[in-house]
Amino acid sequence: MHIAVAGNIGAGKTTLTGLLSKHFKWEPHYEDVVDNPYLDDFYHQMERWSFNLQVYFLNTRFSQVMQIRQSGKNTIQDRTIYEDSHIFAPNLHAMGLMTNRDYNNYKTLFDMMESFVGPPDLLIYLRSSIPNLVKQIHKRGRDYENTISIEYLSRLNERYEAWIQNYDKGKLLIIDVDKNNFVDNPEDLGEIINRINAELNGLF
């Protein structure tokens, strides 16, 4: 079984992935943030490094999904391959931070990779307001994220909402993280766990 957690920067994907992997005994697959050789450069000079960063993410996430499929284990993944293609890359292109040539090259790569991987059995989308995202980003204090603008986060949020409204690849569970504090409130986490059980096992 392949579960995936999607959401904007600071929505709580990594935290929820860890909590759910512990509860359900799923194997977690996290986004490669620490060893990513482009992230720091990208946030300081987006136009120069946007294509490199997106290809790196595409490569690592494709490898992750292939590993998940081949392992046969119950797995939960922090961020999906779809978010790169439907949110981050087109946003950079629309902002003039990725050239038409690079964007078309990227899209061709993604389309080829997507044909090899199936969608997750359940997609969990963490919906969040911009103020909540900003609060969480400041709280975790990653240096390279200090330069992220409100406008950039807002653009991403708009694209996330548009993508989720049209998502039809499989089961979808939407969690409003402004109203659900699964980090500090065990009851809120319990509610998410119950909703996941209902989606996966058909319990009402």
ROLO-426537 format. One record per atom (N, C-alpha, C): residue in three letters; x, y, z. Coordinates in steps of 0.001 Angstrom, whole numbers, plus 500000, padded with zeros to 6 digits. Atoms other than C-alpha are relative to their C-alpha. Layout:
N
ALAXYZ
...
***
This chain:
204
MET500829498804500000
MET500000500000500000
MET500871501257500000
HIS499219498765500142
HIS501295503452499040
HIS499118501188500379
ILE500689498798499541
ILE500076506488500994
ILE500924501179499737
ALA499173498816500256
ALA501300509988500031
ALA499387501218500672
VAL500452498779499332
VAL501122513291501911
VAL500440501202499165
ALA499729498830500842
ALA500853516487499851
ALA499640501276500748
GLY500314498724499382
GLY500818520144500837
GLY501103501013499789
ASN499068498893500224
ASN502522523509500604
ASN501165499948500991
ILE498840499896499125
ILE505847524415502243
ILE499522500422501391
GLY500386499656498634
GLY505311524394506029
GLY498649499470500430
ALA501346500501499660
ALA501961522546505963
ALA500031498896501051
GLY499883501056498995
GLY503270519736508180
GLY500118498599499439
LYS499918501297500676
LYS503859516925505670
LYS500959499038500696
THR498974500862499418
THR507050515578507241
THR499580499531501387
THR500447500349498645
THR505620515672510770
THR498901498953499954
LEU501106500961500088
LEU502409513886509780
LEU500477498659499451
THR499439501244500541
THR504355511336507729
THR500629499171501122
GLY499359500686498878
GLY506390510484510851
GLY498995499424500978
LEU501019500452499035
LEU503345510243513141
LEU499199498819499462
LEU500801501080500587
LEU501362508062510740
LEU500820498735499768
SER499141501178500216
SER504302505789509925
SER500169499243501315
LYS499850500619498676
LYS504707505158513661
LYS498719499261500392
HIS501281500601499597
HIS500999504474514236
HIS499652498767499169
PHE500432501084500889
PHE500326502281511200
PHE501124499000499693
LYS498813500832500304
LYS503847500745511074
LYS500302499996498498
TRP499662499833501402
TRP504264502076507542
TRP501445500451499883
GLU498625499539500229
GLU507735502629506111
GLU499978501423499426
PRO500040498621500497
PRO508333506387505734
PRO501055500282498934
HIS499059499493501005
HIS509960507972502670
HIS499914501520500033
TYR500016498548499816
TYR510961511581503293
TYR500608500726498806
GLU499437499140501040
GLU511723514431500933
GLU501460500279500335
ASP498565499782499796
ASP515468514908500452
ASP500284501502500097
VAL499749498574499782
VAL515994518348501996
VAL501443500232500422
VAL498650499819499441
VAL519282517933503887
VAL501078499845498939
ASP498949500295500980
ASP521288516447501014
ASP499747500631498635
ASN500324499387501288
ASN519680518512498247
ASN501059501052499636
PRO498891499095500325
PRO522603520250496472
PRO499572501320499351
TYR500461498805500726
TYR520408522928494820
TYR499153500960500829
LEU501000499203499286
LEU517970524210497460
LEU500506501369500430
ASP499463498739499487
ASP520161526867499042
ASP500260500986498854
ASP499737499154501177
ASP521318528198495660
ASP498701500502499380
PHE501279499658500618
PHE517751528153494350
PHE499329501164500720
TYR500700498946499263
TYR516322530319497121
TYR500728501345499932
HIS499246498751500146
HIS519085532881496592
HIS500000500518498559
GLN499952499607501420
GLN518954532861492757
GLN499072499076499210
MET501005500931500531
MET515718531243491576
MET500101499781498494
GLU499995500106501461
GLU516019532004487878
GLU501136499106499503
ARG498831500776500422
ARG519479530435487604
ARG499840498504500299
TRP499971501385499527
TRP518718527224489518
TRP498657499280499942
SER501333500616499968
SER514994526545488979
SER499933498670499244
PHE500068501230500799
PHE515401523949486222
PHE500804498875500661
ASN499155501003499336
ASN518246522157488017
ASN499292499400501213
LEU500685500460498786
LEU516247521982491241
LEU498820499097499652
GLN501183500782500347
GLN513080520700489572
GLN500365498633499407
VAL499552501290500550
VAL514950518000487643
VAL500539499107501122
TYR499502500769498850
TYR516672516941490875
TYR498831499389500779
PHE501171500504499281
PHE513313516655492669
PHE499301498904499204
LEU500671500970500861
LEU511793514801489719
LEU500743498663500015
ASN499152501194499988
ASN514687512347489638
ASN499878499236501321
THR500034500668498696
THR514686511647493391
THR498617499436500305
ARG501339500500499705
ARG510913511313493613
ARG499613498823499114
PHE500239501143500887
PHE510723509014490599
PHE500700498759500562
SER499247501115499400
SER513416506835492210
SER499289499472501240
GLN500740500374498791
GLN511437506865495469
GLN498792499140499665
VAL501227500724500356
VAL508205505747493817
VAL500338498617499444
MET499584501300500537
MET510006502970491923
MET500417499057501132
GLN499606500803498821
GLN511543501766495218
GLN498767499522500760
ILE501230500329499267
ILE508124501876496896
ILE499254498866499290
ARG500715501015500780
ARG506535499845494087
ARG500709498641500076
GLN499231501254500022
GLN509341497262494066
GLN500096499336501374
SER499821500545498647
SER509537496864497859
SER498814499149500440
GLY501196500734499600
GLY505958495635498216
GLY499568500294501430
LYS500324499665498609
LYS505864497231501692
LYS498930501085500056
ASN500918498888499761
ASN503207499504503135
ASN500836501239500290
THR499104498844499965
THR504754502934502648
THR499223501304500034
ILE500563498642500024
ILE503965506575503383
ILE501082500956499504
GLN499042499134500689
GLN505655509234501237
GLN499720501468500292
ASP500056498556499737
ASP506361512860502157
ASP500171500731498668
ARG500122499292501283
ARG505310514824499023
ARG500001499040498797
THR500206500873501162
THR504362513380495620
THR500717500538498764
ILE499388499610501271
ILE505826513452492131
ILE499090500983499245
TYR500955499125500691
TYR502653515274490977
TYR500172501466500389
GLU499875498612499531
GLU503356518363493084
GLU501074500762499233
ASP498939499366500784
ASP506566519075491187
ASP499456500467498655
SER500468499731501358
SER504803518927487846
SER498803500949499945
HIS501240499219500048
HIS501442520528488708
HIS500078501315500774
ILE499943498805499157
ILE502554523156491215
ILE501310500760499864
PHE498732499263499890
PHE506234524024491549
PHE500594500409498649
ALA499416499666501306
ALA507520523840487966
ALA499140501005499220
PRO500800499006500737
PRO504528525616486317
PRO499967501366500680
ASN499959498726499279
ASN504653528271489050
ASN501272500769499654
LEU498719499360500357
LEU508323528982488332
LEU499958500510498560
HIS500129499612501407
HIS507548529092484613
HIS499127501251499863
ALA500923498863500066
ALA504616531489485121
ALA500618501281500572
MET499338498850499383
MET506781533758487288
MET501192500505499175
GLY498861499608500836
GLY509379533971484518
GLY501328499542500556
LEU498772500496499368
LEU511887532022486612
LEU500494498704499362
MET499556501153500783
MET512061529076484186
MET499645500283498548
THR500225499681501410
THR512437529518480425
THR499028499008499361
ASN500887500902500746
ASN509973528013477931
ASN500722498722499612
ARG499201501156500439
ARG512729525726476668
ARG500197499009501149
ASP499779500873498851
ASP513548524384480137
ASP498695499374500488
TYR501286500506499519
TYR509883524049481106
TYR499474498883499093
ASN500451501035500939
ASN509014522076477962
ASN500836498728500136
ASN499099501129499764
ASN512035519849478551
ASN499577499258501268
TYR500424500574498721
TYR510917519303482145
TYR498692499220499846
LYS501304500646500172
LYS507324518483481130
LYS500114498680499240
THR499781501230500765
THR508517515907478601
THR500562498903500895
LEU499415500942499032
LEU510619514254481307
LEU498931499451500945
PHE501038500416499058
PHE507711514192483753
PHE498994499055499344
ASP500997500832500691
ASP505240512767481207
ASP500518498583499780
MET499408501320500207
MET507632509926480439
MET500050499224501321
MET499893500660498694
MET508228509178484153
MET498632499599500542
GLU501342500285499481
GLU504521509362485013
GLU499425498727499386
SER500519501202500662
SER503799506611482511
SER500517498717500656
PHE499419501173499339
PHE505966504269484634
PHE499495499819501435
VAL500409500101498595
VAL504466505022488056
VAL498488500178500136
GLY501422499849499733
GLY500940504576489356
GLY499782500987501136
PRO500297499066498913
PRO499194506980491738
PRO499995499290501356
PRO500081500629498677
PRO499187506406495513
PRO498612499422500253
ASP501298500583499642
ASP496412504284497034
ASP499132501013500740
LEU500708498910499314
LEU495499507290499176
LEU500896501234500007
LEU499296498724499943
LEU496536510928498824
LEU499406500825501146
ILE500418499140498893
ILE496371513032501999
ILE500489501412499697
TYR499630498612500304
TYR496294516766501239
TYR499826500866501244
LEU500037499103498851
LEU497157519212504023
LEU499719501419499514
ARG500409498651500399
ARG495259522446503373
ARG500377500973501118
SER499572499036498985
SER496664525513505133
SER499867501431499491
SER500003498581500334
SER496240529288505222
SER501446500498499933
ILE498655499425500107
ILE499237531499504399
ILE500582500364501376
PRO499439499687498680
PRO499608532846507997
PRO500502498768500755
ASN499580501232499325
ASN499798529274509311
ASN501286499449499387
LEU498777500449500675
LEU502421528331506701
LEU501199500827500450
VAL498917499097499604
VAL504522531386507575
VAL500449499695501429
LYS499696500306498590
LYS504303530567511293
LYS500842498723500108
GLN499290501278499940
GLN505455526979510723
GLN501397500096499392
ILE498698499839500653
ILE508284528001508378
ILE500974500714500939
HIS499147499271499046
HIS509627530495510936
HIS500370499119501187
LYS499799500864498830
LYS509235527935513713
LYS501126498997499782
ARG498962501018500220
ARG511473525343512069
ARG501349500614499646
GLY498759499234500110
GLY514067527990511180
GLY501054499492499032
ARG499006500390501014
ARG515705526617508039
ARG500507501263499306
ASP499399498766500534
ASP518125529283506797
ASP499548500302498578
TYR500299499767501417
TYR517391528806503089
TYR498539500396499776
GLU501413499654500154
GLU513642529304503711
GLU499682501436500443
ASN500221498630499514
ASN514086532789505197
ASN499645500982498888
THR500236499077501126
THR513900534361501734
THR498686499722499252
ILE501273500313500662
ILE510543532765500778
ILE499018501149500238
SER500926498870499871
SER508038535547500085
SER498560499513500183
ILE501435500288499839
ILE504335535660500982
ILE499370499775498622
GLU500544500113501362
GLU503594536118497264
GLU500280498613499420
TYR499614501323500506
TYR505482532913496395
TYR499127498913500640
LEU500836500975499293
LEU503593530917499062
LEU498552500073499522
SER501385499817500459
SER500274532394497897
SER499785499398498621
ARG500090500578501347
ARG500926531433494290
ARG499957498467500075
LEU499972501457499834
LEU501762527881495381
LEU498665499499500546
ASN501279500409499401
ASN498609527682497519
ASN498877499974498961
GLU501021499942501057
GLU496436528723494559
GLU500121498790499072
ARG499777501152500891
ARG498001526013492408
ARG499654498676500693
TYR500371501204499249
TYR497603523400495144
TYR498482499803499984
GLU501457500109499944
GLU493893524164495454
GLU499420499612498630
ALA500474500325501359
ALA493384524034491671
ALA500290498537499670
TRP499616501392500266
TRP495242520695491478
TRP499096499034500759
ILE500801500896499162
ILE493311519119494361
ILE498549499943499526
GLN501387499975500490
GLN489936520214492957
GLN499808499079498801
ASN500090500834501209
ASN490722518270489779
ASN500672498633500157
TYR499294501272499790
TYR492538515316491362
TYR499024498831499862
ASP500908501127500245
ASP490959512106490059
ASP500743498676499830
LYS499179501198500209
LYS493735509526490216
LYS499750498907501036
GLY500246500992498952
GLY492529507784493372
GLY499348500637501208
LYS500617499520498766
LYS491302508190496945
LYS500720501246500514
LEU499467498719499534
LEU491754511649498451
LEU499412500338501359
LEU500427499551498683
LEU491607512848502052
LEU500569501402500231
ILE499564498614499787
ILE491726516618502741
ILE499934500335501483
ILE499940499619498583
ILE492823517837506179
ILE500317501485500103
ASP499777498571499774
ASP492506521493507211
ASP500894500151501220
VAL499048499954498889
VAL495633522011509322
VAL499863501269500843
ASP500307498840499150
ASP494417525418510543
ASP499087499576501150
LYS500982500442498993
LYS491687523552512438
LYS500393498677500661
ASN499592501305499465
ASN493515520275513115
ASN501462500055500433
ASN498635499917499459
ASN496576520495515388
ASN500489498603500384
PHE499612501388499748
PHE497793516914515012
PHE501345499877500713
VAL498696500030499332
VAL501212517846516434
VAL499834500001501519
ASP500132499816498552
ASP500081518918519918
ASP498753499371500599
ASN501276500510499499
ASN496601517424520177
ASN499763498558499533
PRO500194501410500359
PRO496313513599520262
PRO498606499712499435
GLU501364500211500510
GLU492545513855519651
GLU499907500363498517
ASP499996499599501410
ASP493149515694516376
ASP500698498949499137
LEU499300501069500727
LEU495654513041515302
LEU499105498765499901
GLY500923501149499988
GLY493138510360516299
GLY498905500139498949
GLU501033499748501009
GLU490535511981514049
GLU500542499697498596
ILE499374500274501300
ILE492949511819511080
ILE500151498494499795
ILE499815501458500078
ILE493728508165511838
ILE498673499310499696
ASN501336500573500256
ASN489996507344511928
ASN499553500235498560
ARG500396499677501382
ARG489435509099508614
ARG500807499180498992
ILE499163500834500877
ILE492358507204507032
ILE499476498564499991
ASN500568501353499909
ASN490950503888508294
ASN498720499890499177
ALA501265500016500740
ALA487572504798506800
ALA500254499991498498
GLU499668499962501432
GLU489140505609503414
GLU500566498674499520
LEU499300501221500434
LEU491284502482503292
LEU499163498744500167
ASN500733501227499681
ASN488877499986504842
ASN498495500116499783
GLY501428499828500264
GLY485501501462503947
GLY499153500044501253
LEU500758499903498760
LEU484499502000507594
LEU499380501385500117
PHE500691498700499908
PHE481980504754508290
PHE499772500369501463
***
